[in-house]
């Protein structure tokens, strides 16, 4: 069965370019808040923000009964790296990124966590002729090669995204992230599939997951939803129930049904406990619906490439409809 966590930053201060929805919380307050949420098994902790006192944090997490699904390494910062981190033209900035990531790997090992994920939002470009793309790929490969070699037993996950804050992020799709990982060639470099990011870039999450799984690069997943116009980080099923049920169906067929998923959801002005409690109930229901689909009939319909029979099978399992 899947285990569900929350990215810790969504339990703290929530804001966008226009609004401040909630005030900052300490990591102690975030952990206490997470313990109030039904259906949550753990947290995805953020580095460096949550780790100002790693010894105390480890004790608090052990006492809480919550697991750690991953450590999220921030590849952007407010005091620098304005032109990206691992794709920066400045050697010093690339070295800072690598050194910081290695420290995070060491901390993760101390915490007993074997997965680190990063979403390189600020690595990318806004304008044509802004970036030397070939040089950027070479910089990126060099940086991640050093990181994965630091500890071959720790999985490093790249979370792709189309845009924000750049008009075009460096890794925009599952295919781009996969291609990069294969070029680096390290078996412990893989991909975080964020369902909302997959929808935003025009993918079918089930297909993206299948491609990554087929290449042994599906290392981690984030669960949310949006309207395909922007990455709104909404409760799963708000817009794409069918696609998310198909996503769970595909994961089940692949045998990828005993792993962590993290909620990447922005509560905005809504009650945090209510938002994440609903998310946990919804995904467990959608997962259960995926298991009600008759796999023999669905496989037969897919083999014939008959979408009408496939839809009938889907509706029979999910809606209880009978022909």
C-alpha positions as CSV (number, residue, x, y, z in Angstrom):
1,X,0.0,0.0,0.0
2,X,1.1,3.6,-0.6
3,X,2.3,5.8,2.1
4,X,1.5,9.5,2.0
5,X,3.5,12.4,3.2
6,X,3.3,16.2,3.1
7,X,6.0,18.5,1.9
8,X,6.8,20.4,5.1
9,X,6.9,23.9,3.5
10,X,3.1,23.6,2.9
11,X,2.6,23.5,6.7
12,X,4.4,26.8,7.2
13,X,3.9,30.2,5.7
14,X,1.9,30.1,2.5
15,X,2.2,33.0,0.1
16,X,2.3,33.9,-3.5
17,X,3.3,37.1,-5.4
18,X,0.2,38.8,-4.2
19,X,-1.1,37.3,-0.9
20,X,0.2,36.1,2.4
21,X,-2.1,33.4,3.6
22,X,-0.5,32.1,6.8
23,X,2.4,33.0,9.0
24,X,5.7,31.0,9.4
25,X,5.7,28.0,11.6
26,X,8.7,26.4,13.3
27,X,9.6,22.9,12.3
28,X,8.3,21.8,15.8
29,X,4.9,23.4,15.0
30,X,4.9,21.8,11.5
31,X,5.4,18.3,13.0
32,X,2.7,18.9,15.6
33,X,0.3,20.0,12.8
34,X,1.1,17.0,10.7
35,X,0.2,14.7,13.6
36,X,-3.3,16.1,13.5
37,X,-3.9,15.1,9.9
38,X,-5.7,11.8,9.3
39,X,-4.2,9.5,6.7
40,X,-0.7,11.0,6.8
41,X,2.3,8.7,7.3
42,X,5.1,11.2,7.1
43,X,6.8,14.4,6.0
44,X,9.0,15.4,3.1
45,X,11.5,17.6,4.9
46,X,13.2,20.6,3.2
47,X,16.9,21.3,3.2
48,X,18.3,23.5,4.5
49,X,15.2,25.2,6.0
50,X,14.1,22.4,8.3
51,X,17.7,21.4,9.4
52,X,19.0,24.3,11.5
53,X,19.2,21.8,14.4
54,X,19.4,18.4,12.8
55,X,19.9,16.5,16.1
56,X,16.7,17.9,17.6
57,X,14.8,17.4,14.4
58,X,15.8,13.7,14.2
59,X,14.6,13.2,17.8
60,X,11.3,15.0,17.1
61,X,10.6,13.0,14.0
62,X,11.3,9.7,15.8
63,X,9.0,10.7,18.7
64,X,6.3,11.8,16.3
65,X,5.8,8.4,14.7
66,X,6.0,10.0,11.3
67,X,8.3,8.7,8.6
68,X,10.4,10.8,6.2
69,X,9.5,10.1,2.6
70,X,12.4,12.2,1.2
71,X,14.5,15.3,1.8
72,X,13.8,18.1,-0.6
73,X,17.0,19.9,-1.5
74,X,16.3,23.5,-2.5
75,X,18.2,24.4,-5.7
76,X,17.2,28.0,-5.5
77,X,17.8,30.6,-2.9
78,X,16.9,34.2,-2.1
79,X,20.4,35.5,-1.7
80,X,22.0,34.2,-4.9
81,X,21.9,31.7,-7.7
82,X,19.7,34.1,-9.6
83,X,20.7,32.6,-12.9
84,X,20.4,29.1,-11.7
85,X,22.5,26.8,-9.6
86,X,23.8,23.7,-11.4
87,X,23.5,25.5,-14.8
88,X,25.1,28.7,-13.6
89,X,27.9,30.1,-15.7
90,X,29.8,30.8,-12.4
91,X,31.9,27.9,-11.3
92,X,31.6,29.1,-7.7
93,X,27.8,28.9,-7.7
94,X,27.9,25.4,-9.3
95,X,30.3,24.3,-6.6
96,X,28.1,25.8,-3.9
97,X,25.2,23.8,-5.2
98,X,27.2,20.5,-5.3
99,X,28.7,21.1,-1.8
100,X,25.3,21.8,-0.3
101,X,23.7,18.8,-1.9
102,X,26.5,16.6,-0.6
103,X,25.9,17.9,2.9
104,X,22.2,17.0,2.4
105,X,23.1,13.5,1.3
106,X,25.2,13.0,4.5
107,X,22.4,14.3,6.7
108,X,19.9,12.0,4.9
109,X,22.1,9.0,5.6
110,X,22.3,10.0,9.2
111,X,18.5,10.2,9.3
112,X,18.2,6.8,7.6
113,X,16.7,8.4,4.5
114,X,17.8,7.0,1.1
115,X,16.0,9.5,-1.2
116,X,16.6,13.2,-1.9
117,X,14.6,15.2,-4.4
118,X,15.1,18.6,-6.0
119,X,12.9,20.7,-8.3
120,X,15.3,23.0,-10.2
121,X,12.7,25.8,-10.7
122,X,15.2,28.6,-11.3
123,X,17.4,26.7,-13.6
124,X,16.1,27.6,-17.0
125,X,15.6,30.7,-19.1
126,X,13.1,33.5,-19.8
127,X,14.2,34.9,-23.2
128,X,15.6,33.4,-26.4
129,X,19.4,33.8,-26.6
130,X,19.7,34.0,-22.8
131,X,21.3,30.6,-22.2
132,X,24.0,28.6,-23.9
133,X,22.0,25.3,-23.8
134,X,24.9,23.0,-24.7
135,X,27.1,24.5,-22.0
136,X,24.2,24.3,-19.5
137,X,23.8,20.5,-20.1
138,X,27.5,20.0,-19.6
139,X,27.4,22.0,-16.4
140,X,24.4,20.1,-15.1
141,X,25.8,16.6,-16.0
142,X,29.1,17.5,-14.2
143,X,27.3,18.7,-11.1
144,X,24.9,15.7,-10.8
145,X,27.7,13.3,-11.5
146,X,29.6,14.6,-8.5
147,X,26.4,14.4,-6.4
148,X,25.5,10.8,-7.3
149,X,29.1,9.6,-6.8
150,X,29.1,11.0,-3.3
151,X,27.0,8.1,-2.1
152,X,25.9,5.5,-4.6
153,X,23.3,4.0,-2.2
154,X,21.3,7.3,-2.0
155,X,18.8,8.0,-4.8
156,X,18.8,11.5,-6.2
157,X,15.5,12.5,-7.8
158,X,15.0,15.4,-10.3
159,X,11.5,16.8,-10.2
160,X,10.6,18.3,-13.6
161,X,8.4,21.3,-14.3
162,X,7.4,23.3,-17.3
163,X,7.8,26.8,-15.9
164,X,7.8,29.1,-12.8
165,X,9.7,31.2,-12.0
166,X,11.4,30.8,-15.4
167,X,9.2,31.0,-18.5
168,X,10.9,27.7,-19.4
169,X,12.5,25.5,-16.7
170,X,15.5,23.4,-17.7
171,X,13.8,20.1,-17.2
172,X,10.2,20.6,-18.4
173,X,9.0,17.1,-19.0
174,X,9.4,13.4,-18.0
175,X,11.2,12.8,-21.3
176,X,13.7,15.6,-20.7
177,X,14.4,14.5,-17.2
178,X,14.8,10.9,-18.2
179,X,17.1,11.7,-21.1
180,X,19.3,13.7,-18.8
181,X,19.5,10.9,-16.2
182,X,20.4,8.4,-18.9
183,X,23.1,10.7,-20.2
184,X,24.6,10.9,-16.7
185,X,24.3,7.1,-16.5
186,X,24.3,6.7,-12.8
187,X,21.7,4.1,-11.5
188,X,20.9,6.2,-8.5
189,X,19.8,9.3,-10.5
190,X,16.1,9.3,-11.3
191,X,13.0,11.3,-11.5
192,X,10.3,12.6,-9.2
193,X,7.0,12.5,-11.1
194,X,4.7,15.3,-9.9
195,X,1.2,14.6,-11.2
196,X,0.4,18.3,-11.5
197,X,3.6,19.0,-13.4
198,X,2.8,16.1,-15.7
199,X,-0.6,17.5,-16.4
200,X,0.7,21.0,-16.9
201,X,3.1,20.0,-19.6
202,X,0.4,18.0,-21.4
203,X,1.4,14.5,-20.4
204,X,-0.8,11.7,-19.3
205,X,0.6,10.9,-15.9
206,X,0.0,7.1,-16.4
207,X,2.1,7.2,-19.6
208,X,4.9,9.3,-18.0
209,X,5.0,6.9,-15.0
210,X,5.2,3.9,-17.3
211,X,8.0,5.4,-19.4
212,X,10.0,6.2,-16.2
213,X,9.3,2.8,-14.7
214,X,10.3,1.0,-17.9
215,X,13.7,2.8,-17.7
216,X,14.1,2.2,-13.9
217,X,14.0,5.9,-13.2
218,X,10.7,6.4,-11.4
219,X,12.1,7.1,-8.0
220,X,9.4,9.2,-6.3
221,X,6.0,10.8,-6.8
222,X,4.1,14.0,-5.8
223,X,0.3,14.0,-5.8
224,X,-1.8,17.1,-6.7
225,X,-4.0,18.4,-9.4
226,X,-4.6,21.5,-11.6
227,X,-6.5,22.8,-14.6
228,X,-3.5,22.3,-17.0
229,X,-3.2,26.1,-17.3
230,X,-1.0,26.6,-14.2
231,X,0.5,24.6,-11.4
232,X,-2.1,25.4,-8.8
233,X,-1.2,22.5,-6.4
234,X,-4.8,21.5,-5.7
235,X,-6.4,18.5,-4.0
236,X,-6.1,15.4,-6.3
237,X,-9.3,14.8,-8.3
238,X,-10.3,18.4,-8.4
239,X,-10.1,18.3,-12.2
240,X,-8.7,15.0,-13.4
241,X,-10.3,12.0,-11.7
242,X,-10.1,9.8,-14.8
243,X,-6.4,10.5,-15.3
244,X,-5.5,9.9,-11.7
245,X,-7.4,6.7,-11.5
246,X,-5.6,5.6,-14.7
247,X,-2.3,6.7,-13.0
248,X,-3.0,4.4,-10.0
249,X,-4.2,1.6,-12.3
250,X,-0.9,1.8,-14.3
251,X,1.2,1.8,-11.0
252,X,-0.7,-1.2,-9.8
253,X,0.0,-3.1,-13.1
254,X,3.7,-2.2,-12.8
255,X,3.8,-3.4,-9.2
256,X,4.7,0.0,-8.0
257,X,2.2,0.0,-5.2
258,X,4.3,-0.1,-2.1
259,X,6.0,3.3,-2.1
260,X,5.8,6.9,-0.9
261,X,3.8,9.7,-2.4
262,X,4.0,13.3,-1.1
263,X,1.2,15.8,-1.2
264,X,2.4,18.9,-3.1
265,X,-0.7,20.9,-2.3
266,X,-1.0,24.6,-1.4
267,X,-3.8,25.1,1.2
268,X,-3.9,28.9,0.5
269,X,-6.5,30.4,2.9
270,X,-8.1,27.1,3.8
271,X,-7.7,25.2,7.0
272,X,-4.5,23.1,6.6
273,X,-5.7,20.1,8.5
274,X,-8.9,19.9,6.5
275,X,-7.2,20.3,3.1
276,X,-4.7,17.5,3.7
277,X,-7.2,15.2,5.5
278,X,-9.4,15.5,2.4
279,X,-6.5,14.8,0.1
280,X,-5.6,11.7,2.0
281,X,-9.2,10.4,1.8
282,X,-9.6,11.3,-1.8
283,X,-6.4,9.5,-3.1
284,X,-7.2,6.4,-1.1
285,X,-10.6,6.3,-2.7
286,X,-9.2,6.9,-6.2
287,X,-6.6,4.2,-5.6
288,X,-9.4,1.8,-4.5
289,X,-11.4,2.6,-7.6
290,X,-8.4,1.7,-9.8
291,X,-8.4,-1.7,-8.1
292,X,-12.0,-2.3,-9.0
293,X,-11.3,-2.2,-12.7
294,X,-11.5,-5.7,-14.2
295,X,-7.9,-6.0,-15.4
296,X,-8.6,-9.0,-17.7
297,X,-11.3,-7.1,-19.6
298,X,-9.3,-3.8,-19.6
299,X,-6.2,-5.6,-21.0
300,X,-8.3,-7.2,-23.7
301,X,-9.8,-3.8,-24.6
302,X,-6.4,-2.2,-24.7
303,X,-4.9,-5.0,-26.8
304,X,-7.7,-4.4,-29.3
305,X,-7.1,-0.6,-29.0
306,X,-10.8,-0.3,-28.4
307,X,-11.4,2.8,-26.3
308,X,-15.2,2.3,-26.1
309,X,-14.8,-1.1,-24.5
310,X,-12.1,0.3,-22.3
311,X,-14.4,3.1,-21.2
312,X,-17.2,0.6,-20.6
313,X,-14.8,-1.4,-18.4
314,X,-13.7,1.7,-16.6
315,X,-17.2,2.9,-15.9
316,X,-18.3,-0.6,-14.8
317,X,-15.5,-0.7,-12.2
318,X,-15.6,3.0,-11.1
319,X,-19.3,3.9,-11.5
320,X,-20.9,0.4,-11.2
321,X,-22.5,1.0,-14.6
322,X,-23.7,-2.0,-16.4
323,X,-24.4,-2.3,-20.1
